[in-house]
Amino acid sequence: MPIDQDTYIVVGSGVFGSSTALELIRAGHKVIVLDRSEDGYCAPDGASNDLNKIVRADYSDPHYRNLAKMAISYWRRSDLISQYYHEVGVLFHTGTSVDQTIAYEVSSSDQFKGCFPVSTRNRLGRLNEDITSGRNKAYFNPRGGWAEAGKATNAVLDEAKRLGAQVYGNAHVNKLLFQDRDDSKRVTGVRCADGRTFHIGGKGQTILCVGAWSEGLLRAIFEEQNLNSQISLPTWSSAQVVITIQLNEEQQKIYRDTPVVLCFENGNYCFEPDSNGLMKIAIHSGGYRFPLPSTNTNTPLTFPTFADSIAEQADRTAKITIQGAPSSVVKEARCPTDQAKQILQNLHYVYPELANAPIVYDRICFYSESLDENWIIDHAPGVKGLVVASGDSGHAFKVSETLGKIKSEY
């Protein structure tokens, strides 16, 4: 059987883009991957370029639950990414709510401490007391954990490159190339800010996998080219705050192999330390609508500064310099001071002695949110040959293997 040699253009090399590129190249197509980063890998401010992400299948929606269960099996056995998966389990708790029934409930101190390694059990915070007293409810799922997000995403792209995908960096896509066909327009390629053009071939398509930048990029492109199509994606960007602390050698041994701890009520979560002793703590919430991620290629590639941090910029001692970020590009990031304080308070609730650990860097992680938290994978309205994949809502990374298969069908 002859191999179909249609050429696809994938814009963005995060989890959506890299997984799509790999599936397309495995299917025998030609693939071109474009990213605005210098080396073509996921941009430093992209959500996928992160220290770690939670891997879990605990969803009330059976569709997402089944997808995540399939993905966890892949994380376990894949020669490509299993080395980046750490199945330490996930401990879920409800904050202070007690009005819901939870399966696999953890209700006693012995049950709660049993979710943690022996070295940590006598160092747990008030969360232990609240669960034991019934002020808080919790359950533990050992079939889950976390993955090294940036490394796994790049490994997927490396495999696509090994199989023949062409990857280009500094590719700031700012224009679509069209061909008029029967009173409709078909996308035949893209143009970058530096003048480079890339073209699809055969029945190939252009697939936009630019996450939180989707709406802004599409709106800019369509307005610049005077297209009549109304662009109104049911998604928006959401700036999430992340803090990473440094554990000393003794603390690393104590807190190694601890489960991911996730509070459903306030969105707080924390991980075990990674191989370098870095522990990520954050709050998954509605996030910050502004500032929006910039699509202007003249804007320096830096993380945003929030309004309540502007006054502190004059004080060099208040700045947090990124020294161990999961990117080769060293930058300064700012998060709202009230959020940093809240994150550390939440950490104190779980691990009291770590709440004063030195902050290595803070980070603004741009999510692409959707109203119903479903992914948006569809053809753009009014044009042919253009697929938009967005709306991860913080739930896409864990199912990267299945995401690629879904999008490659388009």
PLY file of the C-alpha trace (Angstrom):
ply
format ascii 1.0
element vertex 410
property float x
property float y
property float z
element edge 409
property int vertex1
property int vertex2
end_header
0.00 0.00 0.00
1.52 3.40 -0.96
2.20 5.82 1.86
0.24 9.07 1.75
2.75 11.92 1.57
0.44 14.83 2.39
2.29 17.65 4.16
0.94 19.07 7.41
2.02 22.25 9.19
1.80 22.17 12.99
2.12 25.59 14.64
3.26 25.25 18.25
5.38 22.49 19.81
3.76 22.13 23.23
1.86 19.01 24.22
-0.83 19.57 21.58
1.66 20.25 18.79
4.34 17.69 19.60
1.88 14.82 20.08
0.06 15.72 16.86
3.32 15.91 14.92
4.39 12.49 16.19
1.12 10.80 15.26
1.09 12.39 11.80
4.66 11.37 11.05
3.94 7.85 12.31
1.00 7.73 9.89
3.39 8.37 7.01
2.73 12.06 6.38
5.27 14.84 6.02
5.22 17.20 8.97
6.54 20.71 9.53
6.55 22.02 13.12
6.89 25.76 13.77
7.44 27.42 17.13
8.36 30.95 18.20
11.05 29.64 20.57
14.68 29.88 19.49
15.22 26.14 19.12
11.75 25.07 17.98
10.89 23.32 21.24
8.03 24.47 23.45
8.40 28.19 24.23
9.50 29.10 27.79
6.16 30.70 28.64
4.06 27.87 27.19
2.09 25.75 29.64
3.83 22.53 28.51
7.30 23.89 29.29
6.92 23.17 32.99
8.72 21.31 35.74
5.89 18.84 36.23
2.19 18.16 35.72
-0.31 15.98 37.56
-1.26 12.68 35.94
-4.61 11.36 37.16
-7.79 9.70 35.91
-10.12 11.00 38.62
-12.85 12.63 36.55
-16.62 12.46 36.94
-16.95 12.60 33.15
-16.50 8.99 31.94
-15.07 10.18 28.60
-12.12 11.99 30.19
-11.74 9.31 32.84
-11.35 6.60 30.21
-8.95 8.70 28.15
-6.81 9.35 31.22
-6.80 5.66 32.20
-5.58 4.77 28.72
-2.94 7.48 28.97
-1.69 6.25 32.35
-1.15 2.80 30.85
0.89 4.48 28.13
2.90 6.50 30.67
3.76 3.26 32.42
4.93 1.23 29.43
6.15 3.74 26.86
9.83 3.47 25.98
9.59 7.11 24.96
8.21 8.82 28.08
7.88 6.29 30.92
11.17 7.52 32.36
9.50 10.87 33.03
6.51 9.42 34.86
6.48 9.06 38.65
3.57 7.00 39.98
3.59 8.18 43.59
-0.21 8.42 43.80
-2.49 11.41 44.21
-4.11 12.43 47.50
-7.28 14.45 46.99
-8.91 16.47 49.75
-11.84 18.83 49.95
-10.53 21.65 52.09
-13.06 22.20 54.88
-16.18 20.85 53.15
-17.78 17.73 54.61
-21.07 17.60 52.71
-20.11 15.16 50.00
-19.56 11.43 49.91
-16.21 10.27 48.53
-15.22 6.78 47.47
-11.93 5.33 48.74
-12.12 7.70 51.67
-9.16 8.32 53.95
-10.62 9.14 57.35
-8.17 8.12 60.06
-4.71 9.35 60.91
-3.23 5.91 60.21
-4.90 5.81 56.79
-3.72 9.31 56.01
-0.14 8.74 57.09
-0.13 5.47 55.16
-0.33 7.51 51.94
3.13 8.95 52.68
6.60 7.41 53.03
7.69 6.61 56.58
10.20 9.48 56.58
7.43 12.05 56.15
4.67 10.74 58.41
5.66 12.67 61.53
6.15 15.91 59.61
2.65 16.37 58.26
0.70 19.52 58.99
-2.81 20.39 60.06
-4.25 18.60 57.05
-3.71 15.36 58.98
-5.64 16.68 61.99
-8.50 18.03 59.90
-8.96 14.74 58.05
-8.80 12.72 61.25
-11.38 14.98 62.94
-13.73 14.95 59.96
-13.34 18.66 59.17
-11.83 17.63 55.86
-12.44 14.67 53.58
-9.83 12.92 51.50
-9.19 9.92 49.33
-6.07 8.44 47.80
-5.58 6.96 44.35
-2.26 5.13 43.97
-2.71 4.87 40.18
-1.50 8.33 39.31
1.22 10.80 40.12
3.17 13.30 38.07
5.25 13.65 34.94
8.24 15.81 34.05
6.31 18.02 31.67
8.96 19.88 29.71
11.22 16.86 29.34
8.40 14.57 28.22
7.07 17.11 25.72
10.51 17.58 24.23
11.06 13.81 24.08
7.91 13.45 22.00
9.11 16.16 19.62
12.55 14.54 19.45
10.92 11.30 18.36
8.94 13.12 15.69
12.19 14.69 14.47
13.90 11.30 14.44
11.14 9.99 12.21
11.53 12.88 9.80
9.51 15.85 11.08
11.08 19.21 10.22
11.18 21.57 13.21
11.85 25.31 12.89
12.51 27.82 15.66
12.06 31.60 15.72
8.97 30.95 13.61
6.52 33.67 14.62
3.55 32.82 12.42
1.60 36.00 11.63
-0.12 35.31 8.33
-2.04 32.55 6.61
-1.59 31.81 2.92
-4.80 31.18 0.98
-6.08 29.88 -2.29
-9.61 30.75 -3.44
-11.69 27.70 -4.31
-15.40 27.69 -5.19
-16.32 30.81 -3.22
-14.33 29.63 -0.22
-10.81 30.08 1.01
-8.43 27.23 1.71
-5.29 27.66 3.80
-2.28 26.55 1.81
0.43 27.55 4.25
1.71 30.18 6.66
4.09 33.11 6.66
6.36 34.06 9.55
7.33 37.51 10.75
10.81 37.13 9.25
9.35 36.42 5.80
9.76 32.65 5.72
6.85 30.77 4.20
5.81 27.16 4.68
3.32 25.31 2.51
1.08 22.31 3.00
1.04 19.56 0.37
-1.67 17.33 -1.03
-4.53 16.97 1.41
-2.48 18.30 4.30
-3.71 20.96 6.67
-2.43 23.67 8.99
-3.01 22.86 12.65
-2.77 25.68 15.20
-1.63 24.32 18.58
-0.73 27.59 20.29
-2.72 27.25 23.51
-3.44 30.53 25.28
-2.29 32.43 22.19
-5.01 30.91 19.97
-7.64 33.63 20.10
-5.21 36.53 19.88
-3.25 34.99 17.01
-6.34 34.10 15.00
-7.92 37.49 15.54
-4.73 39.29 14.49
-4.34 37.13 11.39
-7.95 37.41 10.28
-8.15 41.16 10.85
-4.84 41.83 9.09
-6.02 39.86 6.07
-9.51 41.43 6.06
-11.34 38.14 6.34
-15.05 38.28 7.01
-15.14 35.26 9.29
-16.08 36.04 12.88
-13.45 34.67 15.21
-14.95 33.99 18.61
-13.26 31.00 20.18
-14.99 29.67 23.30
-11.60 29.84 25.01
-9.54 32.47 26.80
-6.09 32.75 28.33
-5.68 32.30 32.05
-2.47 33.23 33.85
-1.79 30.69 36.61
0.76 31.27 39.35
3.48 28.71 40.12
6.20 28.81 42.78
9.19 26.49 43.03
11.17 26.06 46.24
14.56 24.47 46.84
14.89 21.63 49.35
18.21 20.84 50.98
19.69 17.34 50.79
18.13 16.15 54.03
14.70 17.46 53.05
14.97 15.83 49.64
15.43 12.42 51.27
12.56 13.00 53.68
10.02 14.16 51.10
11.02 11.87 48.25
8.16 9.66 46.98
5.43 11.73 48.62
2.16 11.75 46.68
0.80 14.69 44.75
-1.53 16.51 47.16
-4.46 18.30 45.53
-7.21 20.32 47.23
-10.42 20.43 45.21
-11.78 23.36 47.21
-9.05 25.97 46.68
-7.07 24.39 43.83
-3.82 24.16 45.80
-1.44 21.36 44.85
2.15 20.32 45.47
4.59 17.69 44.23
7.44 15.70 45.64
10.90 17.21 45.00
12.44 16.37 41.65
15.95 15.00 41.15
17.39 18.48 41.74
15.45 19.04 44.94
12.97 21.45 43.35
9.41 21.29 44.65
6.62 22.93 42.68
3.58 24.32 44.49
0.72 26.18 42.87
-2.98 27.01 42.83
-5.14 25.85 39.95
-7.96 28.38 39.78
-9.71 30.73 37.39
-6.35 32.47 37.16
-5.77 36.00 35.92
-7.42 37.24 32.74
-4.93 40.06 32.29
-2.32 40.67 31.12
-2.97 38.72 27.94
-0.14 36.74 26.35
1.28 38.94 23.60
1.19 37.95 19.93
3.38 40.91 18.98
6.71 39.58 17.72
8.42 42.81 18.78
7.54 42.16 22.43
10.44 40.56 24.34
9.80 36.96 25.33
9.33 37.54 29.05
6.84 36.59 31.68
4.22 39.22 32.57
4.27 41.56 35.52
1.04 41.90 37.46
-0.32 45.24 38.64
0.30 44.67 42.33
3.96 43.89 41.65
4.86 46.96 39.61
5.82 49.07 42.63
8.19 46.38 43.82
10.16 46.36 40.59
12.23 49.28 41.88
13.38 47.17 44.81
15.94 44.71 43.49
15.76 42.66 46.68
12.10 41.92 45.97
12.80 40.42 42.57
12.89 36.67 42.14
15.48 35.60 39.61
14.91 32.35 37.80
17.94 30.19 38.51
16.66 26.70 37.84
13.75 27.14 35.48
12.94 24.35 33.00
14.18 26.53 30.15
17.61 27.46 28.88
16.50 31.09 28.84
17.04 32.80 32.21
14.41 35.42 32.99
12.76 37.29 35.81
9.17 36.45 36.64
6.71 38.15 38.92
3.63 36.76 40.59
1.11 38.68 42.70
2.37 38.98 46.27
-0.92 37.84 47.76
-0.83 34.68 45.63
2.73 33.85 46.68
1.71 34.25 50.32
-1.37 32.07 49.85
0.59 29.34 48.12
3.09 29.15 50.96
0.29 29.11 53.53
-1.27 26.20 51.70
2.07 24.40 51.73
2.30 24.97 55.47
-1.05 23.22 55.84
0.50 20.07 54.30
4.23 20.29 55.09
4.87 22.96 57.80
8.66 22.86 57.78
8.87 23.57 54.04
6.88 26.79 54.07
10.07 28.79 54.73
12.21 27.06 52.12
13.91 29.44 49.66
11.94 30.27 46.51
14.08 29.49 43.47
11.71 30.98 40.92
8.11 31.88 40.38
6.40 31.43 37.05
3.32 32.52 35.21
1.86 29.55 33.37
-0.58 30.55 30.62
-3.49 28.13 30.34
-6.01 28.02 27.53
-9.34 27.76 29.34
-12.72 26.82 27.92
-16.13 27.49 29.43
-17.00 23.82 29.96
-13.36 22.68 30.35
-13.65 20.62 27.16
-10.92 20.76 24.53
-11.59 22.64 21.32
-10.35 20.58 18.36
-12.15 21.68 15.23
-11.91 23.35 11.83
-11.80 27.14 11.93
-15.08 28.68 10.68
-15.19 30.19 7.21
-11.98 28.66 5.88
-10.81 25.23 4.83
-7.60 23.49 5.72
-7.21 25.11 9.15
-7.67 23.17 12.39
-7.52 24.79 15.82
-6.57 22.72 18.88
-6.95 24.60 22.13
-8.82 24.82 25.42
-6.67 22.47 27.49
-8.08 23.94 30.75
-5.21 22.37 32.66
-6.30 18.83 31.78
-4.60 18.08 28.47
-1.01 17.21 29.33
-1.74 13.95 31.14
-3.41 12.49 28.03
-0.79 13.61 25.54
-0.65 10.19 23.87
-4.39 10.15 23.18
-4.47 13.84 22.24
-2.19 13.24 19.28
-4.36 10.42 17.97
-7.52 12.53 18.28
-6.11 15.54 16.45
-4.40 13.54 13.71
-7.85 12.33 12.65
-8.72 15.85 11.56
0 1
1 2
2 3
3 4
4 5
5 6
6 7
7 8
8 9
9 10
10 11
11 12
12 13
13 14
14 15
15 16
16 17
17 18
18 19
19 20
20 21
21 22
22 23
23 24
24 25
25 26
26 27
27 28
28 29
29 30
30 31
31 32
32 33
33 34
34 35
35 36
36 37
37 38
38 39
39 40
40 41
41 42
42 43
43 44
44 45
45 46
46 47
47 48
48 49
49 50
50 51
51 52
52 53
53 54
54 55
55 56
56 57
57 58
58 59
59 60
60 61
61 62
62 63
63 64
64 65
65 66
66 67
67 68
68 69
69 70
70 71
71 72
72 73
73 74
74 75
75 76
76 77
77 78
78 79
79 80
80 81
81 82
82 83
83 84
84 85
85 86
86 87
87 88
88 89
89 90
90 91
91 92
92 93
93 94
94 95
95 96
96 97
97 98
98 99
99 100
100 101
101 102
102 103
103 104
104 105
105 106
106 107
107 108
108 109
109 110
110 111
111 112
112 113
113 114
114 115
115 116
116 117
117 118
118 119
119 120
120 121
121 122
122 123
123 124
124 125
125 126
126 127
127 128
128 129
129 130
130 131
131 132
132 133
133 134
134 135
135 136
136 137
137 138
138 139
139 140
140 141
141 142
142 143
143 144
144 145
145 146
146 147
147 148
148 149
149 150
150 151
151 152
152 153
153 154
154 155
155 156
156 157
157 158
158 159
159 160
160 161
161 162
162 163
163 164
164 165
165 166
166 167
167 168
168 169
169 170
170 171
171 172
172 173
173 174
174 175
175 176
176 177
177 178
178 179
179 180
180 181
181 182
182 183
183 184
184 185
185 186
186 187
187 188
188 189
189 190
190 191
191 192
192 193
193 194
194 195
195 196
196 197
197 198
198 199
199 200
200 201
201 202
202 203
203 204
204 205
205 206
206 207
207 208
208 209
209 210
210 211
211 212
212 213
213 214
214 215
215 216
216 217
217 218
218 219
219 220
220 221
221 222
222 223
223 224
224 225
225 226
226 227
227 228
228 229
229 230
230 231
231 232
232 233
233 234
234 235
235 236
236 237
237 238
238 239
239 240
240 241
241 242
242 243
243 244
244 245
245 246
246 247
247 248
248 249
249 250
250 251
251 252
252 253
253 254
254 255
255 256
256 257
257 258
258 259
259 260
260 261
261 262
262 263
263 264
264 265
265 266
266 267
267 268
268 269
269 270
270 271
271 272
272 273
273 274
274 275
275 276
276 277
277 278
278 279
279 280
280 281
281 282
282 283
283 284
284 285
285 286
286 287
287 288
288 289
289 290
290 291
291 292
292 293
293 294
294 295
295 296
296 297
297 298
298 299
299 300
300 301
301 302
302 303
303 304
304 305
305 306
306 307
307 308
308 309
309 310
310 311
311 312
312 313
313 314
314 315
315 316
316 317
317 318
318 319
319 320
320 321
321 322
322 323
323 324
324 325
325 326
326 327
327 328
328 329
329 330
330 331
331 332
332 333
333 334
334 335
335 336
336 337
337 338
338 339
339 340
340 341
341 342
342 343
343 344
344 345
345 346
346 347
347 348
348 349
349 350
350 351
351 352
352 353
353 354
354 355
355 356
356 357
357 358
358 359
359 360
360 361
361 362
362 363
363 364
364 365
365 366
366 367
367 368
368 369
369 370
370 371
371 372
372 373
373 374
374 375
375 376
376 377
377 378
378 379
379 380
380 381
381 382
382 383
383 384
384 385
385 386
386 387
387 388
388 389
389 390
390 391
391 392
392 393
393 394
394 395
395 396
396 397
397 398
398 399
399 400
400 401
401 402
402 403
403 404
404 405
405 406
406 407
407 408
408 409
